[in-house]
Amino acid sequence: MNDLIMNDNTFPYQFIAIEGNIGAGKTTLSNQLAAEYGCRLILEQFTDNPFLPLFYDNPERYAFPVELFFMTERHKQLQEELSQTHLFQQSIIADYFFIKTLLFAKNNLKEEEYRLFQRLFNVLNSTFPRPDLLVYLHRPVERLMYQIRQRGRTFEQDISDAYLEQIQAAYLEFFRTESSIPILIIELEDLDFAHEPEAYQQVKDLIFQTYSSGVHRKKP
């Protein structure tokens, strides 16, 4: 299928998820799009996880509780926000997709913990609608580290390059096996769509194209 740019002034999706590694800018972009087009916005409430600072200090000990908390909180939020009543009233933009729960868990948990976690995830995931488009904001690890430092969250300052590379690899591996929805990987490099209107427009032009199911890699 050829990509066709949608030129009208309406948001072209009923439900879109913006994904990316830590520090990629997914929440910023979600906020920009929702504000411009009047979409309902779902933002992950990560700061409410009481295990997260402990996990960054001692990943092996706190991996399971941090991932279990994330999964239950994400499920609760999405279950409330993605009800059928809401879906048909207004376009929705989320700054995460529920599958990230499994991807982070696979990266962080021991094998026996992951098997249990995966069984719970499959039960919870079965009821959710799938997004019309999944956007993945891809940046080099060096840029991710820069943006993490810039936003200054104390509990994120010890994140390593290796950890970000592992998360990135988990996403890309999932994309290779997912063919039921359109996935748009945007190669952002150091593009600053948060502060440069032209850069934001370039990103938006890519999102507003029509994509078939499967993976599409684009660069502004």
PyMOL commands that place a pseudoatom at each C-alpha (Angstrom):
pseudoatom trace, name=CA, resn=MET, resi=1, chain=A, elem=C, hetatm=0, pos=[0.000, 0.000, 0.000]
pseudoatom trace, name=CA, resn=ASN, resi=2, chain=A, elem=C, hetatm=0, pos=[1.309, 3.456, -0.820]
pseudoatom trace, name=CA, resn=ASP, resi=3, chain=A, elem=C, hetatm=0, pos=[1.502, 5.987, 1.978]
pseudoatom trace, name=CA, resn=LEU, resi=4, chain=A, elem=C, hetatm=0, pos=[-1.033, 8.760, 1.524]
pseudoatom trace, name=CA, resn=ILE, resi=5, chain=A, elem=C, hetatm=0, pos=[-0.784, 11.999, 3.476]
pseudoatom trace, name=CA, resn=MET, resi=6, chain=A, elem=C, hetatm=0, pos=[-4.074, 13.064, 5.028]
pseudoatom trace, name=CA, resn=ASN, resi=7, chain=A, elem=C, hetatm=0, pos=[-4.489, 16.779, 4.427]
pseudoatom trace, name=CA, resn=ASP, resi=8, chain=A, elem=C, hetatm=0, pos=[-7.651, 17.624, 6.350]
pseudoatom trace, name=CA, resn=ASN, resi=9, chain=A, elem=C, hetatm=0, pos=[-7.575, 19.275, 9.749]
pseudoatom trace, name=CA, resn=THR, resi=10, chain=A, elem=C, hetatm=0, pos=[-9.038, 16.369, 11.721]
pseudoatom trace, name=CA, resn=PHE, resi=11, chain=A, elem=C, hetatm=0, pos=[-7.170, 13.728, 13.661]
pseudoatom trace, name=CA, resn=PRO, resi=12, chain=A, elem=C, hetatm=0, pos=[-7.094, 10.647, 11.419]
pseudoatom trace, name=CA, resn=TYR, resi=13, chain=A, elem=C, hetatm=0, pos=[-7.124, 7.952, 14.114]
pseudoatom trace, name=CA, resn=GLN, resi=14, chain=A, elem=C, hetatm=0, pos=[-9.615, 6.776, 16.673]
pseudoatom trace, name=CA, resn=PHE, resi=15, chain=A, elem=C, hetatm=0, pos=[-6.896, 5.366, 18.906]
pseudoatom trace, name=CA, resn=ILE, resi=16, chain=A, elem=C, hetatm=0, pos=[-3.144, 5.930, 18.550]
pseudoatom trace, name=CA, resn=ALA, resi=17, chain=A, elem=C, hetatm=0, pos=[-0.334, 4.884, 20.887]
pseudoatom trace, name=CA, resn=ILE, resi=18, chain=A, elem=C, hetatm=0, pos=[2.992, 6.724, 21.028]
pseudoatom trace, name=CA, resn=GLU, resi=19, chain=A, elem=C, hetatm=0, pos=[5.830, 4.517, 22.247]
pseudoatom trace, name=CA, resn=GLY, resi=20, chain=A, elem=C, hetatm=0, pos=[9.570, 4.852, 22.680]
pseudoatom trace, name=CA, resn=ASN, resi=21, chain=A, elem=C, hetatm=0, pos=[12.497, 4.206, 24.951]
pseudoatom trace, name=CA, resn=ILE, resi=22, chain=A, elem=C, hetatm=0, pos=[12.993, 6.117, 28.196]
pseudoatom trace, name=CA, resn=GLY, resi=23, chain=A, elem=C, hetatm=0, pos=[13.562, 9.767, 27.310]
pseudoatom trace, name=CA, resn=ALA, resi=24, chain=A, elem=C, hetatm=0, pos=[12.489, 9.511, 23.662]
pseudoatom trace, name=CA, resn=GLY, resi=25, chain=A, elem=C, hetatm=0, pos=[9.810, 12.218, 23.968]
pseudoatom trace, name=CA, resn=LYS, resi=26, chain=A, elem=C, hetatm=0, pos=[6.628, 10.149, 23.747]
pseudoatom trace, name=CA, resn=THR, resi=27, chain=A, elem=C, hetatm=0, pos=[4.756, 12.079, 26.446]
pseudoatom trace, name=CA, resn=THR, resi=28, chain=A, elem=C, hetatm=0, pos=[5.761, 15.426, 24.938]
pseudoatom trace, name=CA, resn=LEU, resi=29, chain=A, elem=C, hetatm=0, pos=[4.525, 14.422, 21.492]
pseudoatom trace, name=CA, resn=SER, resi=30, chain=A, elem=C, hetatm=0, pos=[1.303, 12.962, 22.906]
pseudoatom trace, name=CA, resn=ASN, resi=31, chain=A, elem=C, hetatm=0, pos=[0.598, 16.232, 24.708]
pseudoatom trace, name=CA, resn=GLN, resi=32, chain=A, elem=C, hetatm=0, pos=[1.295, 18.275, 21.568]
pseudoatom trace, name=CA, resn=LEU, resi=33, chain=A, elem=C, hetatm=0, pos=[-1.035, 16.234, 19.377]
pseudoatom trace, name=CA, resn=ALA, resi=34, chain=A, elem=C, hetatm=0, pos=[-3.808, 16.056, 21.959]
pseudoatom trace, name=CA, resn=ALA, resi=35, chain=A, elem=C, hetatm=0, pos=[-3.705, 19.810, 22.547]
pseudoatom trace, name=CA, resn=GLU, resi=36, chain=A, elem=C, hetatm=0, pos=[-3.789, 20.625, 18.833]
pseudoatom trace, name=CA, resn=TYR, resi=37, chain=A, elem=C, hetatm=0, pos=[-6.592, 18.233, 17.881]
pseudoatom trace, name=CA, resn=GLY, resi=38, chain=A, elem=C, hetatm=0, pos=[-8.654, 18.059, 21.051]
pseudoatom trace, name=CA, resn=CYS, resi=39, chain=A, elem=C, hetatm=0, pos=[-8.029, 14.360, 21.617]
pseudoatom trace, name=CA, resn=ARG, resi=40, chain=A, elem=C, hetatm=0, pos=[-8.486, 12.570, 24.901]
pseudoatom trace, name=CA, resn=LEU, resi=41, chain=A, elem=C, hetatm=0, pos=[-5.079, 11.922, 26.428]
pseudoatom trace, name=CA, resn=ILE, resi=42, chain=A, elem=C, hetatm=0, pos=[-3.890, 8.871, 28.362]
pseudoatom trace, name=CA, resn=LEU, resi=43, chain=A, elem=C, hetatm=0, pos=[-0.570, 9.425, 30.135]
pseudoatom trace, name=CA, resn=GLU, resi=44, chain=A, elem=C, hetatm=0, pos=[1.221, 6.728, 32.055]
pseudoatom trace, name=CA, resn=GLN, resi=45, chain=A, elem=C, hetatm=0, pos=[1.314, 7.465, 35.781]
pseudoatom trace, name=CA, resn=PHE, resi=46, chain=A, elem=C, hetatm=0, pos=[4.838, 6.137, 36.311]
pseudoatom trace, name=CA, resn=THR, resi=47, chain=A, elem=C, hetatm=0, pos=[5.733, 8.423, 39.201]
pseudoatom trace, name=CA, resn=ASP, resi=48, chain=A, elem=C, hetatm=0, pos=[3.125, 6.704, 41.370]
pseudoatom trace, name=CA, resn=ASN, resi=49, chain=A, elem=C, hetatm=0, pos=[5.099, 3.431, 41.414]
pseudoatom trace, name=CA, resn=PRO, resi=50, chain=A, elem=C, hetatm=0, pos=[6.635, 3.276, 44.916]
pseudoatom trace, name=CA, resn=PHE, resi=51, chain=A, elem=C, hetatm=0, pos=[9.056, 0.531, 43.846]
pseudoatom trace, name=CA, resn=LEU, resi=52, chain=A, elem=C, hetatm=0, pos=[10.645, 2.448, 40.966]
pseudoatom trace, name=CA, resn=PRO, resi=53, chain=A, elem=C, hetatm=0, pos=[13.383, 4.329, 42.903]
pseudoatom trace, name=CA, resn=LEU, resi=54, chain=A, elem=C, hetatm=0, pos=[14.169, 1.085, 44.764]
pseudoatom trace, name=CA, resn=PHE, resi=55, chain=A, elem=C, hetatm=0, pos=[14.378, -0.793, 41.456]
pseudoatom trace, name=CA, resn=TYR, resi=56, chain=A, elem=C, hetatm=0, pos=[16.943, 1.588, 39.997]
pseudoatom trace, name=CA, resn=ASP, resi=57, chain=A, elem=C, hetatm=0, pos=[19.078, 1.109, 43.133]
pseudoatom trace, name=CA, resn=ASN, resi=58, chain=A, elem=C, hetatm=0, pos=[18.630, -2.679, 43.310]
pseudoatom trace, name=CA, resn=PRO, resi=59, chain=A, elem=C, hetatm=0, pos=[17.123, -4.089, 40.070]
pseudoatom trace, name=CA, resn=GLU, resi=60, chain=A, elem=C, hetatm=0, pos=[17.481, -7.766, 40.967]
pseudoatom trace, name=CA, resn=ARG, resi=61, chain=A, elem=C, hetatm=0, pos=[15.562, -7.463, 44.218]
pseudoatom trace, name=CA, resn=TYR, resi=62, chain=A, elem=C, hetatm=0, pos=[12.796, -5.114, 43.111]
pseudoatom trace, name=CA, resn=ALA, resi=63, chain=A, elem=C, hetatm=0, pos=[12.215, -6.101, 39.466]
pseudoatom trace, name=CA, resn=PHE, resi=64, chain=A, elem=C, hetatm=0, pos=[9.155, -8.270, 40.093]
pseudoatom trace, name=CA, resn=PRO, resi=65, chain=A, elem=C, hetatm=0, pos=[7.217, -5.871, 42.356]
pseudoatom trace, name=CA, resn=VAL, resi=66, chain=A, elem=C, hetatm=0, pos=[8.015, -2.887, 40.129]
pseudoatom trace, name=CA, resn=GLU, resi=67, chain=A, elem=C, hetatm=0, pos=[6.775, -4.692, 37.010]
pseudoatom trace, name=CA, resn=LEU, resi=68, chain=A, elem=C, hetatm=0, pos=[3.718, -6.137, 38.739]
pseudoatom trace, name=CA, resn=PHE, resi=69, chain=A, elem=C, hetatm=0, pos=[2.748, -2.697, 40.017]
pseudoatom trace, name=CA, resn=PHE, resi=70, chain=A, elem=C, hetatm=0, pos=[3.198, -1.195, 36.547]
pseudoatom trace, name=CA, resn=MET, resi=71, chain=A, elem=C, hetatm=0, pos=[1.073, -3.894, 34.967]
pseudoatom trace, name=CA, resn=THR, resi=72, chain=A, elem=C, hetatm=0, pos=[-1.842, -3.597, 37.368]
pseudoatom trace, name=CA, resn=GLU, resi=73, chain=A, elem=C, hetatm=0, pos=[-1.841, 0.201, 37.253]
pseudoatom trace, name=CA, resn=ARG, resi=74, chain=A, elem=C, hetatm=0, pos=[-1.631, 0.299, 33.446]
pseudoatom trace, name=CA, resn=HIS, resi=75, chain=A, elem=C, hetatm=0, pos=[-4.427, -2.245, 33.185]
pseudoatom trace, name=CA, resn=LYS, resi=76, chain=A, elem=C, hetatm=0, pos=[-6.640, -0.283, 35.564]
pseudoatom trace, name=CA, resn=GLN, resi=77, chain=A, elem=C, hetatm=0, pos=[-6.033, 2.970, 33.705]
pseudoatom trace, name=CA, resn=LEU, resi=78, chain=A, elem=C, hetatm=0, pos=[-6.544, 1.543, 30.219]
pseudoatom trace, name=CA, resn=GLN, resi=79, chain=A, elem=C, hetatm=0, pos=[-9.608, -0.405, 31.268]
pseudoatom trace, name=CA, resn=GLU, resi=80, chain=A, elem=C, hetatm=0, pos=[-11.193, 2.821, 32.475]
pseudoatom trace, name=CA, resn=GLU, resi=81, chain=A, elem=C, hetatm=0, pos=[-10.054, 4.969, 29.540]
pseudoatom trace, name=CA, resn=LEU, resi=82, chain=A, elem=C, hetatm=0, pos=[-10.600, 2.583, 26.644]
pseudoatom trace, name=CA, resn=SER, resi=83, chain=A, elem=C, hetatm=0, pos=[-14.202, 1.680, 27.342]
pseudoatom trace, name=CA, resn=GLN, resi=84, chain=A, elem=C, hetatm=0, pos=[-16.338, 1.307, 24.238]
pseudoatom trace, name=CA, resn=THR, resi=85, chain=A, elem=C, hetatm=0, pos=[-18.392, 4.322, 25.259]
pseudoatom trace, name=CA, resn=HIS, resi=86, chain=A, elem=C, hetatm=0, pos=[-15.324, 6.527, 25.202]
pseudoatom trace, name=CA, resn=LEU, resi=87, chain=A, elem=C, hetatm=0, pos=[-13.781, 5.021, 22.112]
pseudoatom trace, name=CA, resn=PHE, resi=88, chain=A, elem=C, hetatm=0, pos=[-16.614, 6.124, 19.866]
pseudoatom trace, name=CA, resn=GLN, resi=89, chain=A, elem=C, hetatm=0, pos=[-16.915, 9.609, 21.298]
pseudoatom trace, name=CA, resn=GLN, resi=90, chain=A, elem=C, hetatm=0, pos=[-13.465, 11.095, 20.758]
pseudoatom trace, name=CA, resn=SER, resi=91, chain=A, elem=C, hetatm=0, pos=[-10.060, 10.227, 19.375]
pseudoatom trace, name=CA, resn=ILE, resi=92, chain=A, elem=C, hetatm=0, pos=[-7.626, 8.929, 21.988]
pseudoatom trace, name=CA, resn=ILE, resi=93, chain=A, elem=C, hetatm=0, pos=[-3.854, 9.363, 22.216]
pseudoatom trace, name=CA, resn=ALA, resi=94, chain=A, elem=C, hetatm=0, pos=[-1.869, 7.284, 24.716]
pseudoatom trace, name=CA, resn=ASP, resi=95, chain=A, elem=C, hetatm=0, pos=[1.805, 7.711, 25.539]
pseudoatom trace, name=CA, resn=TYR, resi=96, chain=A, elem=C, hetatm=0, pos=[2.181, 3.957, 26.002]
pseudoatom trace, name=CA, resn=PHE, resi=97, chain=A, elem=C, hetatm=0, pos=[0.868, 0.649, 24.695]
pseudoatom trace, name=CA, resn=PHE, resi=98, chain=A, elem=C, hetatm=0, pos=[0.087, -2.184, 27.134]
pseudoatom trace, name=CA, resn=ILE, resi=99, chain=A, elem=C, hetatm=0, pos=[2.619, -4.474, 25.437]
pseudoatom trace, name=CA, resn=LYS, resi=100, chain=A, elem=C, hetatm=0, pos=[5.427, -2.398, 26.972]
pseudoatom trace, name=CA, resn=THR, resi=101, chain=A, elem=C, hetatm=0, pos=[4.510, -4.110, 30.246]
pseudoatom trace, name=CA, resn=LEU, resi=102, chain=A, elem=C, hetatm=0, pos=[5.659, -7.439, 28.844]
pseudoatom trace, name=CA, resn=LEU, resi=103, chain=A, elem=C, hetatm=0, pos=[8.713, -6.034, 27.055]
pseudoatom trace, name=CA, resn=PHE, resi=104, chain=A, elem=C, hetatm=0, pos=[10.123, -4.369, 30.164]
pseudoatom trace, name=CA, resn=ALA, resi=105, chain=A, elem=C, hetatm=0, pos=[9.313, -7.416, 32.268]
pseudoatom trace, name=CA, resn=LYS, resi=106, chain=A, elem=C, hetatm=0, pos=[11.119, -9.738, 29.857]
pseudoatom trace, name=CA, resn=ASN, resi=107, chain=A, elem=C, hetatm=0, pos=[14.170, -7.533, 30.098]
pseudoatom trace, name=CA, resn=ASN, resi=108, chain=A, elem=C, hetatm=0, pos=[14.096, -7.174, 33.889]
pseudoatom trace, name=CA, resn=LEU, resi=109, chain=A, elem=C, hetatm=0, pos=[12.778, -10.443, 35.338]
pseudoatom trace, name=CA, resn=LYS, resi=110, chain=A, elem=C, hetatm=0, pos=[14.370, -13.802, 35.978]
pseudoatom trace, name=CA, resn=GLU, resi=111, chain=A, elem=C, hetatm=0, pos=[13.145, -16.595, 33.724]
pseudoatom trace, name=CA, resn=GLU, resi=112, chain=A, elem=C, hetatm=0, pos=[10.798, -18.226, 36.236]
pseudoatom trace, name=CA, resn=GLU, resi=113, chain=A, elem=C, hetatm=0, pos=[9.398, -14.836, 37.288]
pseudoatom trace, name=CA, resn=TYR, resi=114, chain=A, elem=C, hetatm=0, pos=[8.833, -13.879, 33.663]
pseudoatom trace, name=CA, resn=ARG, resi=115, chain=A, elem=C, hetatm=0, pos=[6.871, -17.053, 32.910]
pseudoatom trace, name=CA, resn=LEU, resi=116, chain=A, elem=C, hetatm=0, pos=[4.458, -16.284, 35.741]
pseudoatom trace, name=CA, resn=PHE, resi=117, chain=A, elem=C, hetatm=0, pos=[4.283, -12.635, 34.757]
pseudoatom trace, name=CA, resn=GLN, resi=118, chain=A, elem=C, hetatm=0, pos=[3.528, -13.532, 31.125]
pseudoatom trace, name=CA, resn=ARG, resi=119, chain=A, elem=C, hetatm=0, pos=[0.564, -15.704, 32.137]
pseudoatom trace, name=CA, resn=LEU, resi=120, chain=A, elem=C, hetatm=0, pos=[-0.926, -12.825, 34.109]
pseudoatom trace, name=CA, resn=PHE, resi=121, chain=A, elem=C, hetatm=0, pos=[-0.243, -10.380, 31.298]
pseudoatom trace, name=CA, resn=ASN, resi=122, chain=A, elem=C, hetatm=0, pos=[-1.980, -12.537, 28.671]
pseudoatom trace, name=CA, resn=VAL, resi=123, chain=A, elem=C, hetatm=0, pos=[-5.156, -12.649, 30.739]
pseudoatom trace, name=CA, resn=LEU, resi=124, chain=A, elem=C, hetatm=0, pos=[-5.228, -8.892, 31.263]
pseudoatom trace, name=CA, resn=ASN, resi=125, chain=A, elem=C, hetatm=0, pos=[-4.250, -8.000, 27.705]
pseudoatom trace, name=CA, resn=SER, resi=126, chain=A, elem=C, hetatm=0, pos=[-6.980, -10.044, 26.033]
pseudoatom trace, name=CA, resn=THR, resi=127, chain=A, elem=C, hetatm=0, pos=[-9.709, -7.436, 26.607]
pseudoatom trace, name=CA, resn=PHE, resi=128, chain=A, elem=C, hetatm=0, pos=[-7.992, -4.339, 25.197]
pseudoatom trace, name=CA, resn=PRO, resi=129, chain=A, elem=C, hetatm=0, pos=[-8.661, -2.845, 21.753]
pseudoatom trace, name=CA, resn=ARG, resi=130, chain=A, elem=C, hetatm=0, pos=[-5.589, -2.492, 19.568]
pseudoatom trace, name=CA, resn=PRO, resi=131, chain=A, elem=C, hetatm=0, pos=[-4.467, 0.951, 18.374]
pseudoatom trace, name=CA, resn=ASP, resi=132, chain=A, elem=C, hetatm=0, pos=[-5.085, 2.059, 14.794]
pseudoatom trace, name=CA, resn=LEU, resi=133, chain=A, elem=C, hetatm=0, pos=[-1.405, 3.055, 14.719]
pseudoatom trace, name=CA, resn=LEU, resi=134, chain=A, elem=C, hetatm=0, pos=[1.520, 2.375, 17.023]
pseudoatom trace, name=CA, resn=VAL, resi=135, chain=A, elem=C, hetatm=0, pos=[4.223, 5.031, 16.720]
pseudoatom trace, name=CA, resn=TYR, resi=136, chain=A, elem=C, hetatm=0, pos=[7.704, 4.266, 18.038]
pseudoatom trace, name=CA, resn=LEU, resi=137, chain=A, elem=C, hetatm=0, pos=[10.056, 7.213, 18.538]
pseudoatom trace, name=CA, resn=HIS, resi=138, chain=A, elem=C, hetatm=0, pos=[13.567, 5.915, 17.920]
pseudoatom trace, name=CA, resn=ARG, resi=139, chain=A, elem=C, hetatm=0, pos=[16.624, 7.850, 19.090]
pseudoatom trace, name=CA, resn=PRO, resi=140, chain=A, elem=C, hetatm=0, pos=[20.295, 6.924, 19.611]
pseudoatom trace, name=CA, resn=VAL, resi=141, chain=A, elem=C, hetatm=0, pos=[21.124, 5.992, 23.185]
pseudoatom trace, name=CA, resn=GLU, resi=142, chain=A, elem=C, hetatm=0, pos=[23.408, 9.030, 23.468]
pseudoatom trace, name=CA, resn=ARG, resi=143, chain=A, elem=C, hetatm=0, pos=[20.450, 11.324, 22.763]
pseudoatom trace, name=CA, resn=LEU, resi=144, chain=A, elem=C, hetatm=0, pos=[18.240, 9.433, 25.201]
pseudoatom trace, name=CA, resn=MET, resi=145, chain=A, elem=C, hetatm=0, pos=[20.828, 9.885, 27.936]
pseudoatom trace, name=CA, resn=TYR, resi=146, chain=A, elem=C, hetatm=0, pos=[21.022, 13.599, 27.176]
pseudoatom trace, name=CA, resn=GLN, resi=147, chain=A, elem=C, hetatm=0, pos=[17.247, 14.023, 27.435]
pseudoatom trace, name=CA, resn=ILE, resi=148, chain=A, elem=C, hetatm=0, pos=[17.082, 11.969, 30.615]
pseudoatom trace, name=CA, resn=ARG, resi=149, chain=A, elem=C, hetatm=0, pos=[19.675, 14.240, 32.192]
pseudoatom trace, name=CA, resn=GLN, resi=150, chain=A, elem=C, hetatm=0, pos=[17.863, 17.343, 30.955]
pseudoatom trace, name=CA, resn=ARG, resi=151, chain=A, elem=C, hetatm=0, pos=[14.558, 16.453, 32.594]
pseudoatom trace, name=CA, resn=GLY, resi=152, chain=A, elem=C, hetatm=0, pos=[16.351, 15.754, 35.865]
pseudoatom trace, name=CA, resn=ARG, resi=153, chain=A, elem=C, hetatm=0, pos=[14.284, 13.008, 37.471]
pseudoatom trace, name=CA, resn=THR, resi=154, chain=A, elem=C, hetatm=0, pos=[16.446, 11.887, 40.380]
pseudoatom trace, name=CA, resn=PHE, resi=155, chain=A, elem=C, hetatm=0, pos=[15.584, 8.203, 40.187]
pseudoatom trace, name=CA, resn=GLU, resi=156, chain=A, elem=C, hetatm=0, pos=[16.518, 8.078, 36.466]
pseudoatom trace, name=CA, resn=GLN, resi=157, chain=A, elem=C, hetatm=0, pos=[20.025, 9.480, 36.739]
pseudoatom trace, name=CA, resn=ASP, resi=158, chain=A, elem=C, hetatm=0, pos=[21.693, 6.083, 37.234]
pseudoatom trace, name=CA, resn=ILE, resi=159, chain=A, elem=C, hetatm=0, pos=[20.148, 4.497, 34.122]
pseudoatom trace, name=CA, resn=SER, resi=160, chain=A, elem=C, hetatm=0, pos=[22.942, 3.018, 32.024]
pseudoatom trace, name=CA, resn=ASP, resi=161, chain=A, elem=C, hetatm=0, pos=[23.530, 2.965, 28.280]
pseudoatom trace, name=CA, resn=ALA, resi=162, chain=A, elem=C, hetatm=0, pos=[23.353, -0.826, 28.424]
pseudoatom trace, name=CA, resn=TYR, resi=163, chain=A, elem=C, hetatm=0, pos=[19.894, -0.771, 30.022]
pseudoatom trace, name=CA, resn=LEU, resi=164, chain=A, elem=C, hetatm=0, pos=[18.539, 1.571, 27.330]
pseudoatom trace, name=CA, resn=GLU, resi=165, chain=A, elem=C, hetatm=0, pos=[20.047, -0.625, 24.628]
pseudoatom trace, name=CA, resn=GLN, resi=166, chain=A, elem=C, hetatm=0, pos=[18.319, -3.671, 26.121]
pseudoatom trace, name=CA, resn=ILE, resi=167, chain=A, elem=C, hetatm=0, pos=[14.953, -1.890, 26.172]
pseudoatom trace, name=CA, resn=GLN, resi=168, chain=A, elem=C, hetatm=0, pos=[15.435, -0.750, 22.585]
pseudoatom trace, name=CA, resn=ALA, resi=169, chain=A, elem=C, hetatm=0, pos=[16.301, -4.290, 21.480]
pseudoatom trace, name=CA, resn=ALA, resi=170, chain=A, elem=C, hetatm=0, pos=[13.162, -5.643, 23.183]
pseudoatom trace, name=CA, resn=TYR, resi=171, chain=A, elem=C, hetatm=0, pos=[10.932, -3.221, 21.283]
pseudoatom trace, name=CA, resn=LEU, resi=172, chain=A, elem=C, hetatm=0, pos=[12.560, -3.947, 17.926]
pseudoatom trace, name=CA, resn=GLU, resi=173, chain=A, elem=C, hetatm=0, pos=[12.293, -7.696, 18.499]
pseudoatom trace, name=CA, resn=PHE, resi=174, chain=A, elem=C, hetatm=0, pos=[8.586, -7.347, 19.234]
pseudoatom trace, name=CA, resn=PHE, resi=175, chain=A, elem=C, hetatm=0, pos=[8.040, -5.278, 16.088]
pseudoatom trace, name=CA, resn=ARG, resi=176, chain=A, elem=C, hetatm=0, pos=[9.574, -8.040, 13.968]
pseudoatom trace, name=CA, resn=THR, resi=177, chain=A, elem=C, hetatm=0, pos=[6.893, -10.451, 15.164]
pseudoatom trace, name=CA, resn=GLU, resi=178, chain=A, elem=C, hetatm=0, pos=[3.867, -8.100, 15.144]
pseudoatom trace, name=CA, resn=SER, resi=179, chain=A, elem=C, hetatm=0, pos=[1.952, -7.962, 11.859]
pseudoatom trace, name=CA, resn=SER, resi=180, chain=A, elem=C, hetatm=0, pos=[-1.625, -7.292, 12.944]
pseudoatom trace, name=CA, resn=ILE, resi=181, chain=A, elem=C, hetatm=0, pos=[-1.364, -3.494, 13.335]
pseudoatom trace, name=CA, resn=PRO, resi=182, chain=A, elem=C, hetatm=0, pos=[0.504, -0.673, 11.577]
pseudoatom trace, name=CA, resn=ILE, resi=183, chain=A, elem=C, hetatm=0, pos=[3.746, 0.218, 13.362]
pseudoatom trace, name=CA, resn=LEU, resi=184, chain=A, elem=C, hetatm=0, pos=[5.548, 3.439, 12.443]
pseudoatom trace, name=CA, resn=ILE, resi=185, chain=A, elem=C, hetatm=0, pos=[9.161, 3.728, 13.591]
pseudoatom trace, name=CA, resn=ILE, resi=186, chain=A, elem=C, hetatm=0, pos=[10.295, 7.349, 13.320]
pseudoatom trace, name=CA, resn=GLU, resi=187, chain=A, elem=C, hetatm=0, pos=[14.066, 7.826, 13.226]
pseudoatom trace, name=CA, resn=LEU, resi=188, chain=A, elem=C, hetatm=0, pos=[14.349, 11.066, 15.174]
pseudoatom trace, name=CA, resn=GLU, resi=189, chain=A, elem=C, hetatm=0, pos=[18.093, 11.282, 15.830]
pseudoatom trace, name=CA, resn=ASP, resi=190, chain=A, elem=C, hetatm=0, pos=[18.371, 14.620, 17.726]
pseudoatom trace, name=CA, resn=LEU, resi=191, chain=A, elem=C, hetatm=0, pos=[15.243, 16.235, 16.226]
pseudoatom trace, name=CA, resn=ASP, resi=192, chain=A, elem=C, hetatm=0, pos=[13.693, 18.585, 18.802]
pseudoatom trace, name=CA, resn=PHE, resi=193, chain=A, elem=C, hetatm=0, pos=[9.960, 18.596, 18.066]
pseudoatom trace, name=CA, resn=ALA, resi=194, chain=A, elem=C, hetatm=0, pos=[9.255, 19.967, 21.552]
pseudoatom trace, name=CA, resn=HIS, resi=195, chain=A, elem=C, hetatm=0, pos=[10.791, 23.367, 20.769]
pseudoatom trace, name=CA, resn=GLU, resi=196, chain=A, elem=C, hetatm=0, pos=[10.999, 23.561, 16.974]
pseudoatom trace, name=CA, resn=PRO, resi=197, chain=A, elem=C, hetatm=0, pos=[7.645, 23.952, 15.171]
pseudoatom trace, name=CA, resn=GLU, resi=198, chain=A, elem=C, hetatm=0, pos=[9.118, 22.813, 11.858]
pseudoatom trace, name=CA, resn=ALA, resi=199, chain=A, elem=C, hetatm=0, pos=[10.398, 19.606, 13.450]
pseudoatom trace, name=CA, resn=TYR, resi=200, chain=A, elem=C, hetatm=0, pos=[7.009, 18.957, 15.042]
pseudoatom trace, name=CA, resn=GLN, resi=201, chain=A, elem=C, hetatm=0, pos=[5.320, 19.434, 11.668]
pseudoatom trace, name=CA, resn=GLN, resi=202, chain=A, elem=C, hetatm=0, pos=[7.718, 16.953, 10.063]
pseudoatom trace, name=CA, resn=VAL, resi=203, chain=A, elem=C, hetatm=0, pos=[6.901, 14.329, 12.668]
pseudoatom trace, name=CA, resn=LYS, resi=204, chain=A, elem=C, hetatm=0, pos=[3.198, 15.013, 12.360]
pseudoatom trace, name=CA, resn=ASP, resi=205, chain=A, elem=C, hetatm=0, pos=[3.318, 14.659, 8.570]
pseudoatom trace, name=CA, resn=LEU, resi=206, chain=A, elem=C, hetatm=0, pos=[4.725, 11.168, 8.978]
pseudoatom trace, name=CA, resn=ILE, resi=207, chain=A, elem=C, hetatm=0, pos=[2.109, 10.164, 11.549]
pseudoatom trace, name=CA, resn=PHE, resi=208, chain=A, elem=C, hetatm=0, pos=[-0.712, 11.481, 9.381]
pseudoatom trace, name=CA, resn=GLN, resi=209, chain=A, elem=C, hetatm=0, pos=[0.042, 9.146, 6.517]
pseudoatom trace, name=CA, resn=THR, resi=210, chain=A, elem=C, hetatm=0, pos=[-1.903, 5.931, 5.957]
pseudoatom trace, name=CA, resn=TYR, resi=211, chain=A, elem=C, hetatm=0, pos=[-0.031, 2.723, 6.730]
pseudoatom trace, name=CA, resn=SER, resi=212, chain=A, elem=C, hetatm=0, pos=[-0.764, -0.930, 6.175]
pseudoatom trace, name=CA, resn=SER, resi=213, chain=A, elem=C, hetatm=0, pos=[-0.219, -3.502, 8.923]
pseudoatom trace, name=CA, resn=GLY, resi=214, chain=A, elem=C, hetatm=0, pos=[3.404, -4.257, 9.700]
pseudoatom trace, name=CA, resn=VAL, resi=215, chain=A, elem=C, hetatm=0, pos=[6.497, -2.143, 10.295]
pseudoatom trace, name=CA, resn=HIS, resi=216, chain=A, elem=C, hetatm=0, pos=[7.286, 1.121, 8.484]
pseudoatom trace, name=CA, resn=ARG, resi=217, chain=A, elem=C, hetatm=0, pos=[10.528, 3.040, 9.165]
pseudoatom trace, name=CA, resn=LYS, resi=218, chain=A, elem=C, hetatm=0, pos=[10.530, 6.741, 8.348]
pseudoatom trace, name=CA, resn=LYS, resi=219, chain=A, elem=C, hetatm=0, pos=[12.872, 9.667, 8.889]
pseudoatom trace, name=CA, resn=PRO, resi=220, chain=A, elem=C, hetatm=0, pos=[11.685, 13.302, 8.956]
for i in range(1, 220): cmd.bond("trace and resi %d" % i, "trace and resi %d" % (i + 1))
show_as sticks, trace
zoom trace
